[in-house]
């Protein structure tokens, strides 16, 4: 009988770290958007500021 609980935990931690890294990358990219980019998607600089200010662990 094999215990897979350890691997499940490793997978969960790996997935969480990947999600956090992805949030950091996306928020950095969002901070670089131009006025035209924001206008095209209907966002304001205050929307961007709120998103970029979030810690990486918050969705």
C-alpha distance matrix in Angstrom:
0.0 3.8 6.7 9.5 12.1 13.7 14.4 15.7 18.1 19.2 20.0 21.9 23.9 24.6 25.9 28.0 29.5 30.4 32.0 34.0 35.2 36.2 38.2 40.0 40.9 42.1 44.2 45.8 46.7 48.0 50.3 51.9 52.9 56.6 58.9 58.8 55.0 55.0 57.8 56.0 53.0 55.0 53.8 56.0 55.8 55.1 52.0 50.9 51.7 49.5 46.5 46.9 47.3 43.9 41.3 38.4 35.9 38.2 38.1
3.8 0.0 3.8 6.2 9.1 10.3 10.7 12.4 14.7 15.5 16.4 18.5 20.3 21.0 22.4 24.5 25.9 26.7 28.5 30.5 31.5 32.6 34.7 36.4 37.3 38.6 40.6 42.2 43.1 44.5 46.7 48.3 49.4 53.2 55.4 55.5 51.7 51.7 54.6 52.8 49.9 51.9 50.6 52.8 52.5 51.8 48.8 47.6 48.3 46.3 43.2 43.5 43.9 40.6 37.9 35.0 32.6 35.0 34.9
6.7 3.8 0.0 3.8 5.7 7.0 8.3 9.7 11.5 12.8 14.1 15.7 17.4 18.5 19.9 21.7 23.2 24.4 26.0 27.7 29.1 30.3 32.1 33.8 35.0 36.3 38.1 39.7 40.9 42.2 44.2 46.0 47.2 50.9 53.2 53.4 49.6 49.4 52.3 50.8 47.7 49.6 48.2 50.2 49.8 48.9 46.0 44.8 45.4 43.3 40.4 40.6 40.9 37.5 34.7 32.0 29.4 31.8 32.0
9.5 6.2 3.8 0.0 3.8 5.4 5.3 6.2 8.8 10.0 10.6 12.4 14.4 15.3 16.4 18.4 20.1 21.0 22.5 24.5 25.8 26.8 28.7 30.6 31.6 32.7 34.7 36.4 37.4 38.6 40.8 42.5 43.6 47.4 49.6 49.7 45.9 45.8 48.7 47.1 44.0 46.0 44.6 46.7 46.4 45.7 42.7 41.4 42.2 40.1 37.1 37.4 37.8 34.4 31.9 28.9 26.5 28.8 28.8
12.1 9.1 5.7 3.8 0.0 3.8 5.5 5.0 6.3 8.7 9.8 10.5 12.4 14.2 15.2 16.5 18.4 19.9 21.0 22.7 24.4 25.6 27.1 28.9 30.3 31.5 33.1 34.9 36.2 37.2 39.2 41.2 42.4 46.1 48.2 48.6 44.8 44.4 47.4 46.1 42.9 44.6 43.0 44.9 44.5 43.5 40.6 39.5 40.0 37.8 34.9 35.3 35.4 32.0 29.3 26.7 24.0 26.2 26.5
13.7 10.3 7.0 5.4 3.8 0.0 3.8 5.4 5.2 6.3 8.7 10.0 10.8 12.3 14.3 15.5 16.7 18.4 20.1 21.3 22.7 24.4 26.0 27.4 28.8 30.3 31.9 33.4 34.9 36.2 38.0 39.9 41.3 45.1 47.4 47.9 44.2 43.9 47.0 45.8 42.7 44.5 42.7 44.5 43.8 42.9 40.2 38.8 39.1 37.1 34.3 34.3 34.4 31.1 28.2 25.4 23.0 25.7 26.3
14.4 10.7 8.3 5.3 5.5 3.8 0.0 3.8 5.3 4.9 6.1 8.5 9.8 10.3 12.1 14.1 15.2 16.2 18.2 19.9 20.9 22.2 24.2 25.8 26.8 28.2 30.2 31.6 32.7 34.2 36.2 37.8 39.2 42.9 45.3 45.6 41.8 41.8 44.9 43.4 40.5 42.5 40.9 42.8 42.2 41.7 38.8 37.3 37.9 36.1 33.0 33.0 33.5 30.3 27.6 24.5 22.4 25.1 25.2
15.7 12.4 9.7 6.2 5.0 5.4 3.8 0.0 3.8 5.5 5.1 6.2 8.7 9.8 10.5 12.3 14.3 15.2 16.4 18.4 20.0 20.9 22.6 24.6 25.7 26.8 28.6 30.4 31.5 32.6 34.7 36.6 37.7 41.4 43.5 43.8 40.0 39.8 42.7 41.3 38.2 40.1 38.5 40.5 40.2 39.4 36.5 35.2 35.9 33.9 30.8 31.2 31.6 28.3 25.8 22.8 20.4 22.6 22.6
18.1 14.7 11.5 8.8 6.3 5.2 5.3 3.8 0.0 3.8 5.4 5.1 6.2 8.5 9.8 10.5 12.3 14.1 15.3 16.6 18.3 19.9 21.2 22.8 24.4 25.7 27.1 28.9 30.4 31.4 33.2 35.3 36.6 40.4 42.5 43.1 39.4 39.0 42.1 41.0 37.9 39.5 37.7 39.4 38.7 37.8 35.1 33.8 34.1 32.0 29.2 29.3 29.4 26.1 23.3 20.5 18.0 20.6 21.1
19.2 15.5 12.8 10.0 8.7 6.3 4.9 5.5 3.8 0.0 3.8 5.5 5.2 6.0 8.5 9.9 10.6 12.2 14.2 15.4 16.4 18.2 20.0 21.3 22.5 24.2 25.9 27.2 28.6 30.1 31.8 33.6 35.2 39.0 41.4 41.9 38.2 38.1 41.3 40.1 37.2 39.1 37.2 38.9 38.1 37.5 34.8 33.1 33.5 31.8 28.8 28.5 28.9 25.8 22.9 19.9 18.0 20.9 21.4
20.0 16.4 14.1 10.6 9.8 8.7 6.1 5.1 5.4 3.8 0.0 3.8 5.5 5.0 6.0 8.5 9.9 10.4 12.2 14.2 15.3 16.3 18.3 20.1 21.0 22.2 24.3 25.8 26.8 28.2 30.3 32.0 33.2 36.9 39.3 39.5 35.8 35.7 38.8 37.4 34.5 36.5 34.9 36.8 36.3 35.9 33.0 31.4 32.2 30.5 27.2 27.3 28.0 24.9 22.4 19.1 17.3 19.8 19.6
21.9 18.5 15.7 12.4 10.5 10.0 8.5 6.2 5.1 5.5 3.8 0.0 3.8 5.4 5.1 6.1 8.6 9.8 10.5 12.3 14.2 15.3 16.5 18.6 20.0 21.0 22.6 24.5 25.8 26.7 28.7 30.8 31.9 35.6 37.7 38.2 34.5 34.0 37.1 36.0 32.8 34.5 32.8 34.6 34.1 33.3 30.5 29.2 29.8 27.7 24.7 25.0 25.5 22.1 19.7 16.7 14.3 16.7 16.7
23.9 20.3 17.4 14.4 12.4 10.8 9.8 8.7 6.2 5.2 5.5 3.8 0.0 3.8 5.5 5.1 6.2 8.5 9.9 10.6 12.3 14.1 15.4 16.7 18.4 20.0 21.2 22.8 24.5 25.7 27.3 29.3 30.9 34.6 36.9 37.7 34.0 33.6 36.9 36.0 33.0 34.7 32.6 34.1 33.2 32.4 29.8 28.2 28.5 26.7 23.8 23.5 23.8 20.7 17.8 14.8 12.8 15.8 16.5
24.6 21.0 18.5 15.3 14.2 12.3 10.3 9.8 8.5 6.0 5.0 5.4 3.8 0.0 3.8 5.5 5.2 6.1 8.6 10.0 10.6 12.2 14.3 15.6 16.5 18.3 20.1 21.3 22.6 24.2 26.0 27.7 29.2 33.0 35.5 36.0 32.3 32.3 35.6 34.4 31.6 33.7 31.7 33.4 32.5 32.2 29.6 27.6 28.2 26.9 23.6 23.2 24.0 21.1 18.5 15.0 13.8 16.8 17.0
25.9 22.4 19.9 16.4 15.2 14.3 12.1 10.5 9.8 8.5 6.0 5.1 5.5 3.8 0.0 3.8 5.5 5.1 6.2 8.7 9.9 10.5 12.4 14.4 15.3 16.3 18.3 20.1 21.0 22.2 24.4 26.2 27.3 31.0 33.3 33.6 29.9 29.7 32.9 31.6 28.7 30.7 29.0 30.8 30.3 30.0 27.1 25.4 26.3 24.8 21.4 21.5 22.5 19.5 17.3 13.8 12.5 14.8 14.3
28.0 24.5 21.7 18.4 16.5 15.5 14.1 12.3 10.5 9.9 8.5 6.1 5.1 5.5 3.8 0.0 3.8 5.4 5.1 6.2 8.6 9.8 10.6 12.5 14.3 15.3 16.6 18.6 20.1 20.9 22.7 24.9 26.2 29.9 32.0 32.8 29.2 28.6 31.9 31.0 28.0 29.6 27.5 29.1 28.3 27.6 24.9 23.3 23.8 22.1 19.0 19.0 19.6 16.4 14.0 10.7 8.9 11.5 11.7
29.5 25.9 23.2 20.1 18.4 16.7 15.2 14.3 12.3 10.6 9.9 8.6 6.2 5.2 5.5 3.8 0.0 3.8 5.4 5.1 6.1 8.5 9.9 10.7 12.4 14.2 15.5 16.7 18.5 19.9 21.4 23.3 25.0 28.8 31.2 32.1 28.6 28.3 31.7 31.0 28.2 30.0 27.7 29.0 27.9 27.5 25.1 23.0 23.3 22.1 18.9 18.2 18.9 16.2 13.5 9.9 9.3 12.5 13.2
30.4 26.7 24.4 21.0 19.9 18.4 16.2 15.2 14.1 12.2 10.4 9.8 8.5 6.1 5.1 5.4 3.8 0.0 3.8 5.5 5.2 6.1 8.6 10.0 10.6 12.2 14.2 15.5 16.5 18.2 20.1 21.6 23.1 26.8 29.4 29.9 26.2 26.3 29.7 28.6 25.9 28.0 26.1 27.7 26.8 26.9 24.2 22.0 22.9 21.9 18.5 17.9 19.3 16.8 14.8 11.0 11.0 13.5 13.2
32.0 28.5 26.0 22.5 21.0 20.1 18.2 16.4 15.3 14.2 12.2 10.5 9.9 8.6 6.2 5.1 5.4 3.8 0.0 3.8 5.5 5.1 6.2 8.8 9.9 10.5 12.2 14.3 15.3 16.2 18.3 20.3 21.4 25.1 27.3 27.9 24.2 23.9 27.1 26.2 23.3 25.1 23.1 24.8 24.2 23.9 21.1 19.3 20.3 18.9 15.4 15.4 16.8 14.1 12.5 8.8 8.5 10.3 9.5
34.0 30.5 27.7 24.5 22.7 21.3 19.9 18.4 16.6 15.4 14.2 12.3 10.6 10.0 8.7 6.2 5.1 5.5 3.8 0.0 3.8 5.4 5.1 6.4 8.7 10.0 10.7 12.5 14.4 15.3 16.7 19.0 20.6 24.3 26.5 27.6 24.1 23.5 27.0 26.6 23.7 25.2 22.8 23.9 22.8 22.4 20.0 17.9 18.3 17.0 13.8 13.2 14.1 11.5 9.3 5.5 6.0 8.5 9.0
35.2 31.5 29.1 25.8 24.4 22.7 20.9 20.0 18.3 16.4 15.3 14.2 12.3 10.6 9.9 8.6 6.1 5.2 5.5 3.8 0.0 3.8 5.5 5.2 6.3 8.7 10.0 10.8 12.5 14.3 15.6 17.3 19.2 23.0 25.6 26.5 23.1 23.1 26.6 26.0 23.6 25.5 23.1 24.3 22.9 23.1 20.8 18.2 18.8 18.3 15.0 13.6 15.1 13.3 11.3 7.6 9.4 11.8 12.0
36.2 32.6 30.3 26.8 25.6 24.4 22.2 20.9 19.9 18.2 16.3 15.3 14.1 12.2 10.5 9.8 8.5 6.1 5.1 5.4 3.8 0.0 3.8 5.5 5.1 6.1 8.5 9.9 10.6 12.1 14.3 15.7 17.0 20.8 23.3 23.9 20.2 20.3 23.8 22.9 20.4 22.5 20.5 22.1 21.1 21.6 19.0 16.5 17.8 17.3 13.6 12.9 15.1 13.4 12.4 8.9 10.6 11.9 10.9
38.2 34.7 32.1 28.7 27.1 26.0 24.2 22.6 21.2 20.0 18.3 16.5 15.4 14.3 12.4 10.6 9.9 8.6 6.2 5.1 5.5 3.8 0.0 3.8 5.5 5.2 6.0 8.5 9.9 10.3 12.2 14.5 15.6 19.4 21.5 22.5 19.0 18.4 21.9 21.5 18.8 20.4 18.0 19.2 18.2 18.3 15.7 13.4 14.4 13.6 10.0 9.5 11.6 9.6 9.1 6.0 8.2 8.7 7.9
40.0 36.4 33.8 30.6 28.9 27.4 25.8 24.6 22.8 21.3 20.1 18.6 16.7 15.6 14.4 12.5 10.7 10.0 8.8 6.4 5.2 5.5 3.8 0.0 3.8 5.6 5.3 6.2 8.7 9.9 10.7 12.8 14.9 18.6 21.0 22.4 19.2 18.8 22.5 22.5 20.2 21.7 18.9 19.6 17.9 18.2 16.3 13.4 13.7 13.7 10.5 8.6 10.5 9.5 8.5 5.9 9.2 10.4 10.7
40.9 37.3 35.0 31.6 30.3 28.8 26.8 25.7 24.4 22.5 21.0 20.0 18.4 16.5 15.3 14.3 12.4 10.6 9.9 8.7 6.3 5.1 5.5 3.8 0.0 3.8 5.5 5.2 6.3 8.7 10.1 11.1 13.1 16.8 19.7 20.6 17.3 17.6 21.3 20.8 18.9 21.0 18.6 19.6 18.1 19.1 17.1 13.9 15.0 15.6 12.3 10.4 13.1 12.7 12.2 9.6 12.7 13.7 13.2
42.1 38.6 36.3 32.7 31.5 30.3 28.2 26.8 25.7 24.2 22.2 21.0 20.0 18.3 16.3 15.3 14.2 12.2 10.5 10.0 8.7 6.1 5.2 5.6 3.8 0.0 3.8 5.4 5.1 6.1 8.7 10.0 11.0 14.7 17.2 17.9 14.4 14.5 18.1 17.4 15.3 17.4 15.1 16.5 15.6 16.6 14.2 11.3 13.2 13.6 10.0 9.0 12.4 11.9 12.5 10.3 13.0 13.0 11.6
44.2 40.6 38.1 34.7 33.1 31.9 30.2 28.6 27.1 25.9 24.3 22.6 21.2 20.1 18.3 16.6 15.5 14.2 12.2 10.7 10.0 8.5 6.0 5.3 5.5 3.8 0.0 3.8 5.3 4.9 6.2 8.8 10.2 13.8 16.0 17.4 14.3 13.6 17.4 17.6 15.4 16.7 13.8 14.5 12.9 13.6 11.7 8.5 9.7 10.3 7.0 5.3 8.7 8.9 10.0 8.9 12.1 11.6 10.9
45.8 42.2 39.7 36.4 34.9 33.4 31.6 30.4 28.9 27.2 25.8 24.5 22.8 21.3 20.1 18.6 16.7 15.5 14.3 12.5 10.8 9.9 8.5 6.2 5.2 5.4 3.8 0.0 3.8 5.4 5.2 6.8 9.3 12.9 15.6 17.3 14.5 14.4 18.2 18.5 17.0 18.6 15.7 15.9 13.8 15.1 13.9 10.3 11.0 12.7 10.0 7.3 10.3 11.4 12.0 11.0 14.6 14.7 14.5
46.7 43.1 40.9 37.4 36.2 34.9 32.7 31.5 30.4 28.6 26.8 25.8 24.5 22.6 21.0 20.1 18.5 16.5 15.3 14.4 12.5 10.6 9.9 8.7 6.3 5.1 5.3 3.8 0.0 3.8 5.4 5.3 6.9 10.6 13.6 14.6 11.5 12.2 15.9 15.6 14.5 16.5 14.3 15.0 13.5 15.6 14.0 10.5 12.4 14.2 11.4 9.5 13.1 14.0 15.1 13.8 17.1 16.9 15.8
48.0 44.5 42.2 38.6 37.2 36.2 34.2 32.6 31.4 30.1 28.2 26.7 25.7 24.2 22.2 20.9 19.9 18.2 16.2 15.3 14.3 12.1 10.3 9.9 8.7 6.1 4.9 5.4 3.8 0.0 3.8 5.3 5.4 9.1 11.3 12.6 9.5 9.2 13.0 13.2 11.7 13.2 10.6 11.4 10.1 12.1 10.3 7.0 9.4 11.1 8.6 7.5 11.3 12.5 14.4 13.8 16.8 15.8 14.5
50.3 46.7 44.2 40.8 39.2 38.0 36.2 34.7 33.2 31.8 30.3 28.7 27.3 26.0 24.4 22.7 21.4 20.1 18.3 16.7 15.6 14.3 12.2 10.7 10.1 8.7 6.2 5.2 5.4 3.8 0.0 3.8 5.7 8.7 10.9 13.1 10.9 10.3 14.1 15.2 14.1 15.0 11.9 11.4 9.0 11.0 10.5 6.7 7.8 10.5 9.0 6.7 10.0 12.2 14.2 14.2 17.6 16.7 16.2
51.9 48.3 46.0 42.5 41.2 39.9 37.8 36.6 35.3 33.6 32.0 30.8 29.3 27.7 26.2 24.9 23.3 21.6 20.3 19.0 17.3 15.7 14.5 12.8 11.1 10.0 8.8 6.8 5.3 5.3 3.8 0.0 3.8 6.5 9.8 11.5 9.6 10.3 13.7 14.5 14.3 15.7 13.3 13.0 10.9 13.7 13.3 9.8 11.3 14.2 12.6 10.5 13.8 15.9 17.6 17.3 20.7 20.1 19.3
52.9 49.4 47.2 43.6 42.4 41.3 39.2 37.7 36.6 35.2 33.2 31.9 30.9 29.2 27.3 26.2 25.0 23.1 21.4 20.6 19.2 17.0 15.6 14.9 13.1 11.0 10.2 9.3 6.9 5.4 5.7 3.8 0.0 3.8 6.8 8.0 5.8 6.7 10.1 10.7 10.8 12.3 10.4 10.6 9.5 12.7 12.0 9.1 11.6 14.3 12.8 11.7 15.2 17.1 19.3 19.0 22.1 21.0 19.6
56.6 53.2 50.9 47.4 46.1 45.1 42.9 41.4 40.4 39.0 36.9 35.6 34.6 33.0 31.0 29.9 28.8 26.8 25.1 24.3 23.0 20.8 19.4 18.6 16.8 14.7 13.8 12.9 10.6 9.1 8.7 6.5 3.8 0.0 3.8 5.3 5.1 6.4 8.6 9.9 11.1 12.2 10.8 10.4 9.6 13.3 13.3 11.0 13.3 16.3 15.5 14.6 17.7 20.0 22.5 22.5 25.6 24.3 22.9
58.9 55.4 53.2 49.6 48.2 47.4 45.3 43.5 42.5 41.4 39.3 37.7 36.9 35.5 33.3 32.0 31.2 29.4 27.3 26.5 25.6 23.3 21.5 21.0 19.7 17.2 16.0 15.6 13.6 11.3 10.9 9.8 6.8 3.8 0.0 3.8 5.5 5.2 6.1 8.6 10.2 10.2 9.2 8.3 8.2 12.0 12.3 11.1 13.3 16.2 16.1 15.8 18.6 21.0 23.9 24.3 27.2 25.4 23.9
58.8 55.5 53.4 49.7 48.6 47.9 45.6 43.8 43.1 41.9 39.5 38.2 37.7 36.0 33.6 32.8 32.1 29.9 27.9 27.6 26.5 23.9 22.5 22.4 20.6 17.9 17.4 17.3 14.6 12.6 13.1 11.5 8.0 5.3 3.8 0.0 3.8 5.4 5.0 6.1 8.8 9.7 10.0 10.4 11.3 14.8 14.5 13.4 16.3 18.7 18.1 18.2 21.3 23.3 26.1 26.0 28.8 27.0 25.0
55.0 51.7 49.6 45.9 44.8 44.2 41.8 40.0 39.4 38.2 35.8 34.5 34.0 32.3 29.9 29.2 28.6 26.2 24.2 24.1 23.1 20.2 19.0 19.2 17.3 14.4 14.3 14.5 11.5 9.5 10.9 9.6 5.8 5.1 5.5 3.8 0.0 3.8 5.5 5.1 6.6 8.6 8.5 9.9 10.8 14.1 12.9 11.4 14.7 16.8 15.5 15.7 19.2 20.7 23.3 22.9 25.6 23.9 21.8
55.0 51.7 49.4 45.8 44.4 43.9 41.8 39.8 39.0 38.1 35.7 34.0 33.6 32.3 29.7 28.6 28.3 26.3 23.9 23.5 23.1 20.3 18.4 18.8 17.6 14.5 13.6 14.4 12.2 9.2 10.3 10.3 6.7 6.4 5.2 5.4 3.8 0.0 3.8 5.4 5.4 5.9 4.9 6.2 7.7 10.7 9.5 8.7 12.1 13.9 13.2 13.9 17.0 18.6 21.6 21.7 24.2 22.0 20.0
57.8 54.6 52.3 48.7 47.4 47.0 44.9 42.7 42.1 41.3 38.8 37.1 36.9 35.6 32.9 31.9 31.7 29.7 27.1 27.0 26.6 23.8 21.9 22.5 21.3 18.1 17.4 18.2 15.9 13.0 14.1 13.7 10.1 8.6 6.1 5.0 5.5 3.8 0.0 3.8 5.5 4.9 6.1 7.4 9.9 12.6 11.7 11.9 15.0 16.7 16.3 17.4 20.3 21.8 25.0 25.2 27.5 25.1 22.9
56.0 52.8 50.8 47.1 46.1 45.8 43.4 41.3 41.0 40.1 37.4 36.0 36.0 34.4 31.6 31.0 31.0 28.6 26.2 26.6 26.0 22.9 21.5 22.5 20.8 17.4 17.6 18.5 15.6 13.2 15.2 14.5 10.7 9.9 8.6 6.1 5.1 5.4 3.8 0.0 3.8 5.7 7.9 10.4 12.8 15.4 13.8 13.7 17.2 18.5 17.5 18.7 21.9 22.9 25.9 25.5 27.7 25.5 22.9
53.0 49.9 47.7 44.0 42.9 42.7 40.5 38.2 37.9 37.2 34.5 32.8 33.0 31.6 28.7 28.0 28.2 25.9 23.3 23.7 23.6 20.4 18.8 20.2 18.9 15.3 15.4 17.0 14.5 11.7 14.1 14.3 10.8 11.1 10.2 8.8 6.6 5.4 5.5 3.8 0.0 3.8 5.8 9.2 11.8 13.8 11.4 11.6 15.3 16.0 14.7 16.4 19.5 20.1 23.1 22.7 24.6 22.2 19.4
55.0 51.9 49.6 46.0 44.6 44.5 42.5 40.1 39.5 39.1 36.5 34.5 34.7 33.7 30.7 29.6 30.0 28.0 25.1 25.2 25.5 22.5 20.4 21.7 21.0 17.4 16.7 18.6 16.5 13.2 15.0 15.7 12.3 12.2 10.2 9.7 8.6 5.9 4.9 5.7 3.8 0.0 3.8 6.9 10.3 11.7 9.7 11.0 14.4 14.9 14.4 16.5 19.1 19.9 23.3 23.5 25.2 22.4 19.9
53.8 50.6 48.2 44.6 43.0 42.7 40.9 38.5 37.7 37.2 34.9 32.8 32.6 31.7 29.0 27.5 27.7 26.1 23.1 22.8 23.1 20.5 18.0 18.9 18.6 15.1 13.8 15.7 14.3 10.6 11.9 13.3 10.4 10.8 9.2 10.0 8.5 4.9 6.1 7.9 5.8 3.8 0.0 3.8 6.9 8.2 6.1 7.3 10.6 11.2 11.0 13.0 15.4 16.5 20.0 20.5 22.4 19.6 17.5
56.0 52.8 50.2 46.7 44.9 44.5 42.8 40.5 39.4 38.9 36.8 34.6 34.1 33.4 30.8 29.1 29.0 27.7 24.8 23.9 24.3 22.1 19.2 19.6 19.6 16.5 14.5 15.9 15.0 11.4 11.4 13.0 10.6 10.4 8.3 10.4 9.9 6.2 7.4 10.4 9.2 6.9 3.8 0.0 3.8 5.3 5.2 6.5 8.7 10.1 11.0 12.4 14.4 16.2 19.8 20.9 23.0 20.3 18.9
55.8 52.5 49.8 46.4 44.5 43.8 42.2 40.2 38.7 38.1 36.3 34.1 33.2 32.5 30.3 28.3 27.9 26.8 24.2 22.8 22.9 21.1 18.2 17.9 18.1 15.6 12.9 13.8 13.5 10.1 9.0 10.9 9.5 9.6 8.2 11.3 10.8 7.7 9.9 12.8 11.8 10.3 6.9 3.8 0.0 3.8 5.4 5.0 6.1 8.6 9.9 10.3 12.0 14.5 17.9 19.3 21.8 19.5 18.6
55.1 51.8 48.9 45.7 43.5 42.9 41.7 39.4 37.8 37.5 35.9 33.3 32.4 32.2 30.0 27.6 27.5 26.9 23.9 22.4 23.1 21.6 18.3 18.2 19.1 16.6 13.6 15.1 15.6 12.1 11.0 13.7 12.7 13.3 12.0 14.8 14.1 10.7 12.6 15.4 13.8 11.7 8.2 5.3 3.8 0.0 3.8 5.3 5.0 6.2 8.7 9.8 10.5 12.8 16.4 18.4 20.4 17.8 17.2
52.0 48.8 46.0 42.7 40.6 40.2 38.8 36.5 35.1 34.8 33.0 30.5 29.8 29.6 27.1 24.9 25.1 24.2 21.1 20.0 20.8 19.0 15.7 16.3 17.1 14.2 11.7 13.9 14.0 10.3 10.5 13.3 12.0 13.3 12.3 14.5 12.9 9.5 11.7 13.8 11.4 9.7 6.1 5.2 5.4 3.8 0.0 3.8 5.5 5.3 6.4 8.7 10.1 11.4 15.1 16.5 18.3 15.4 14.2
50.9 47.6 44.8 41.4 39.5 38.8 37.3 35.2 33.8 33.1 31.4 29.2 28.2 27.6 25.4 23.3 23.0 22.0 19.3 17.9 18.2 16.5 13.4 13.4 13.9 11.3 8.5 10.3 10.5 7.0 6.7 9.8 9.1 11.0 11.1 13.4 11.4 8.7 11.9 13.7 11.6 11.0 7.3 6.5 5.0 5.3 3.8 0.0 3.8 5.4 5.2 6.0 8.4 10.2 13.6 14.6 17.0 14.8 13.8
51.7 48.3 45.4 42.2 40.0 39.1 37.9 35.9 34.1 33.5 32.2 29.8 28.5 28.2 26.3 23.8 23.3 22.9 20.3 18.3 18.8 17.8 14.4 13.7 15.0 13.2 9.7 11.0 12.4 9.4 7.8 11.3 11.6 13.3 13.3 16.3 14.7 12.1 15.0 17.2 15.3 14.4 10.6 8.7 6.1 5.0 5.5 3.8 0.0 3.8 5.5 5.2 6.0 8.8 12.1 14.0 16.5 14.4 14.4
49.5 46.3 43.3 40.1 37.8 37.1 36.1 33.9 32.0 31.8 30.5 27.7 26.7 26.9 24.8 22.1 22.1 21.9 18.9 17.0 18.3 17.3 13.6 13.7 15.6 13.6 10.3 12.7 14.2 11.1 10.5 14.2 14.3 16.3 16.2 18.7 16.8 13.9 16.7 18.5 16.0 14.9 11.2 10.1 8.6 6.2 5.3 5.4 3.8 0.0 3.8 5.7 5.3 6.7 10.5 12.6 14.4 11.7 11.7
46.5 43.2 40.4 37.1 34.9 34.3 33.0 30.8 29.2 28.8 27.2 24.7 23.8 23.6 21.4 19.0 18.9 18.5 15.4 13.8 15.0 13.6 10.0 10.5 12.3 10.0 7.0 10.0 11.4 8.6 9.0 12.6 12.8 15.5 16.1 18.1 15.5 13.2 16.3 17.5 14.7 14.4 11.0 11.0 9.9 8.7 6.4 5.2 5.5 3.8 0.0 3.8 5.5 5.6 9.0 10.1 12.1 9.6 9.1
46.9 43.5 40.6 37.4 35.3 34.3 33.0 31.2 29.3 28.5 27.3 25.0 23.5 23.2 21.5 19.0 18.2 17.9 15.4 13.2 13.6 12.9 9.5 8.6 10.4 9.0 5.3 7.3 9.5 7.5 6.7 10.5 11.7 14.6 15.8 18.2 15.7 13.9 17.4 18.7 16.4 16.5 13.0 12.4 10.3 9.8 8.7 6.0 5.2 5.7 3.8 0.0 3.8 5.5 8.1 9.2 12.1 10.8 11.0
47.3 43.9 40.9 37.8 35.4 34.4 33.5 31.6 29.4 28.9 28.0 25.5 23.8 24.0 22.5 19.6 18.9 19.3 16.8 14.1 15.1 15.1 11.6 10.5 13.1 12.4 8.7 10.3 13.1 11.3 10.0 13.8 15.2 17.7 18.6 21.3 19.2 17.0 20.3 21.9 19.5 19.1 15.4 14.4 12.0 10.5 10.1 8.4 6.0 5.3 5.5 3.8 0.0 3.8 6.5 9.1 11.5 10.1 11.5
43.9 40.6 37.5 34.4 32.0 31.1 30.3 28.3 26.1 25.8 24.9 22.1 20.7 21.1 19.5 16.4 16.2 16.8 14.1 11.5 13.3 13.4 9.6 9.5 12.7 11.9 8.9 11.4 14.0 12.5 12.2 15.9 17.1 20.0 21.0 23.3 20.7 18.6 21.8 22.9 20.1 19.9 16.5 16.2 14.5 12.8 11.4 10.2 8.8 6.7 5.6 5.5 3.8 0.0 3.8 6.4 8.1 6.3 8.1
41.3 37.9 34.7 31.9 29.3 28.2 27.6 25.8 23.3 22.9 22.4 19.7 17.8 18.5 17.3 14.0 13.5 14.8 12.5 9.3 11.3 12.4 9.1 8.5 12.2 12.5 10.0 12.0 15.1 14.4 14.2 17.6 19.3 22.5 23.9 26.1 23.3 21.6 25.0 25.9 23.1 23.3 20.0 19.8 17.9 16.4 15.1 13.6 12.1 10.5 9.0 8.1 6.5 3.8 0.0 3.8 5.5 5.7 8.6
38.4 35.0 32.0 28.9 26.7 25.4 24.5 22.8 20.5 19.9 19.1 16.7 14.8 15.0 13.8 10.7 9.9 11.0 8.8 5.5 7.6 8.9 6.0 5.9 9.6 10.3 8.9 11.0 13.8 13.8 14.2 17.3 19.0 22.5 24.3 26.0 22.9 21.7 25.2 25.5 22.7 23.5 20.5 20.9 19.3 18.4 16.5 14.6 14.0 12.6 10.1 9.2 9.1 6.4 3.8 0.0 3.8 5.5 7.6
35.9 32.6 29.4 26.5 24.0 23.0 22.4 20.4 18.0 18.0 17.3 14.3 12.8 13.8 12.5 8.9 9.3 11.0 8.5 6.0 9.4 10.6 8.2 9.2 12.7 13.0 12.1 14.6 17.1 16.8 17.6 20.7 22.1 25.6 27.2 28.8 25.6 24.2 27.5 27.7 24.6 25.2 22.4 23.0 21.8 20.4 18.3 17.0 16.5 14.4 12.1 12.1 11.5 8.1 5.5 3.8 0.0 3.8 6.6
38.2 35.0 31.8 28.8 26.2 25.7 25.1 22.6 20.6 20.9 19.8 16.7 15.8 16.8 14.8 11.5 12.5 13.5 10.3 8.5 11.8 11.9 8.7 10.4 13.7 13.0 11.6 14.7 16.9 15.8 16.7 20.1 21.0 24.3 25.4 27.0 23.9 22.0 25.1 25.5 22.2 22.4 19.6 20.3 19.5 17.8 15.4 14.8 14.4 11.7 9.6 10.8 10.1 6.3 5.7 5.5 3.8 0.0 3.8
38.1 34.9 32.0 28.8 26.5 26.3 25.2 22.6 21.1 21.4 19.6 16.7 16.5 17.0 14.3 11.7 13.2 13.2 9.5 9.0 12.0 10.9 7.9 10.7 13.2 11.6 10.9 14.5 15.8 14.5 16.2 19.3 19.6 22.9 23.9 25.0 21.8 20.0 22.9 22.9 19.4 19.9 17.5 18.9 18.6 17.2 14.2 13.8 14.4 11.7 9.1 11.0 11.5 8.1 8.6 7.6 6.6 3.8 0.0
